[in-house]
Amino acid sequence: MVNTAAASDSAELAQALASSRQEADELRAELEETNRGVVALYAELDAQADQLRKATELKSRFLAYMSHEFRTPIGAIRSIARILSDQVDGQLTPEQHKQVAFVDSTAAELADMVDDLLDLAKIEAGRVDISPAWFEMVDLFSALRGMFRPVLVNPATALIFEEPEGLPRLYTDDRKLSQILRNFISNALKFTPEGEVRVKATRVAETSVRFSVSDTGIGIAPEHHKAVFDDYAQVDSPVQKRLRGTGLGLALSRRLAVLLGGDVEVQSELGKGSVFSVVLPVRLVGSAPGEQHAP
């Protein structure tokens, strides 16, 4: 009886071992199949990523090429419009003056669109150079005030620059910062039929400065806040439909802000105006050690 029981136990053990081996073999086969699937998936993802990189490069090259090609005829149109406006070849009637002014303003809008596209192509291609230097914010505001003085044609809208007080010198690329603020100001003026656009700078903690452009314009509904900084984004409104643009200005501002070590923000309520801000470090991170101290 003992031998019979031992034989039965041995048979059960052998069967259990065989079953375990079979389960292990099946599990091993499943793992191998899974590994092959993962490898195939990674290969497909790499191929798609490579195709995406090539498509992005082609798009950037196309945008850069077309932007350069468009600049020449646009410049010619504006030059001819200025000659006509100056009445070099004879007097113009009041109606002709209006028509020439319309041609010049339209060409200027097209030139801005081309510049936006070229800047986008440079950023996507990683060919944007950052040239930081120390500068005073009062000088930046003074330059911006001078830039916008000739284009303030709407007497119902005031552009106000608050004098920066108690703020340190900034070490960053002032041209890139100026471009960000120009985009904010242009956008604010475009969507503020009457009221004011106010530009100011305030200290954020010890290491950052916030530049904000507030307006009393049409405002933006909360559901559109995230989208306004996307490429080619345009808020759906009656005013937007009457105005031309690529929808790239704010998107470029965000990308430039990131290159300068900062970020952009928006606060707005429909019908109550907007506040667009860029927060930048006082000193651009990654600059040469000898440049980190104000002269």
Buried (B, 14 or more C-beta within 10 A) or exposed (E): EEEEEEEEEEEEEEEEEEEEEEEEEEEEEEEEEEEEEEEEEEEEEEEEEEEEEEEEEEBBEEBBEBBEEBBEEBEEBBEBBEEBBEEEEEEBEEEEBEBBEEBBBBBBBBBBBBBBBBBBBBBBBEEBEBEBBBBBBBEBBEEBEEEBEEEEEEEEBBBEBEEBEEBBBBBBBBEBBBBBBBBBBBBBBBBBEEBBBBBBBBBBEEEBBBBBBBBBBBBBEEEBBEEBBEBEBBBEBEEBEEEEBBBBBBBBBBBBBEBBBBEBBBBBEBEEBBBBBBBBBBBBEEBEEEBEEEE
